[in-house]
């Protein structure tokens, strides 16, 4: 269970969209999209969403996280990581990659007094 600290908010409560999907048969893309520019900037400026965090959440080494960056024009954070098993391959459990965003939902973001 995630520990809630004072002045922190779960990412799921700040973002409009938290999703995952295939980015080809060998990659998964994670998208975190905001609909409020102030909230987006506040999250971006915490620098909580990083390549290392994504690696830790998904149990991979940072070199398997191919992209981890913010896109100001879209008010979004995007990460792409290499799949350990190709989409549809033997032993793979999420062909479309749509169930992989869950670890991001409970990431705690420092967010002042806005609980």
C-alpha positions in Angstrom: 0.0 0.0 0.0 1.3 3.5 -0.9 2.0 5.8 2.0 0.3 9.2 1.6 2.4 12.0 2.9 1.2 15.5 3.8 1.1 17.8 0.7 1.2 15.0 -1.8 -1.4 13.8 -4.3 -1.6 10.6 -6.3 -0.8 11.1 -10.0 -4.3 9.7 -10.9 -5.9 12.6 -9.1 -3.9 15.2 -11.0 -3.8 13.8 -14.5 -6.7 13.8 -17.0 -5.4 10.6 -18.7 -3.0 7.9 -17.5 -2.7 5.2 -20.1 -0.5 2.7 -21.8 -0.5 1.2 -25.3 1.7 -0.6 -27.8 4.3 1.4 -29.6 5.0 -1.4 -32.0 5.5 -5.0 -31.1 8.6 -4.5 -29.0 7.7 -1.3 -27.0 5.1 0.0 -24.6 4.3 3.7 -24.4 3.0 5.3 -21.2 1.1 8.6 -21.5 0.2 11.0 -18.6 -1.9 13.9 -20.0 -3.1 16.9 -18.0 -6.0 19.3 -18.8 -4.9 22.2 -16.5 -1.7 24.1 -17.4 -1.0 25.0 -13.8 -1.3 21.4 -12.7 0.9 20.2 -15.6 3.6 22.7 -14.7 3.4 21.9 -11.0 3.9 18.2 -11.7 6.6 18.8 -14.3 8.5 21.0 -11.9 8.6 18.4 -9.2 10.8 16.2 -11.5 9.2 13.1 -9.9 8.4 11.5 -13.3 11.8 10.4 -14.5 13.5 7.6 -16.4 14.7 6.1 -13.1 11.2 6.2 -11.6 9.8 4.4 -14.7 12.6 1.8 -14.5 11.9 1.2 -10.8 8.1 1.0 -11.3 8.4 -1.5 -14.1 11.3 -3.5 -12.8 13.7 -2.8 -15.6 17.1 -1.1 -15.9 17.0 2.5 -17.0 18.5 1.7 -20.4 15.3 -0.2 -21.2 13.4 3.1 -20.8 13.8 4.5 -24.3 11.9 7.8 -23.7 11.0 9.6 -20.5 10.2 13.3 -21.1 7.7 16.0 -20.8 6.0 17.6 -23.8 4.9 21.1 -22.9 2.8 21.7 -26.0 0.7 18.7 -25.2 0.8 19.1 -21.4 1.9 15.5 -21.1 4.6 13.2 -19.9 5.6 10.2 -22.1 7.7 7.2 -21.5 8.5 4.3 -23.8 10.0 1.1 -22.6 11.2 -2.0 -24.4 9.0 -5.0 -23.9 10.6 -8.0 -22.3 8.4 -10.2 -24.6 7.2 -9.1 -28.0 3.4 -8.3 -28.3 1.7 -11.6 -28.9 4.8 -13.7 -28.2 4.7 -16.8 -26.0 4.3 -15.9 -22.4 3.2 -12.3 -23.1 0.1 -11.3 -21.1 -1.0 -8.0 -22.5 -1.0 -8.0 -26.3 -2.2 -4.4 -26.7 -0.2 -3.0 -23.8 -3.4 -1.4 -22.4 -3.0 -2.7 -18.8 0.5 -1.4 -18.1 -0.3 2.1 -16.8 -1.4 0.9 -13.3 1.9 1.4 -11.5 1.8 5.1 -12.4 -1.6 5.7 -10.9 -0.4 5.8 -7.3 2.8 7.7 -7.8 2.8 10.4 -5.1 3.4 14.0 -6.4 4.4 16.8 -4.0 1.6 19.3 -4.5 1.5 21.9 -1.8 -1.7 22.2 0.1 -3.9 21.1 -2.8 -5.2 17.8 -1.4 
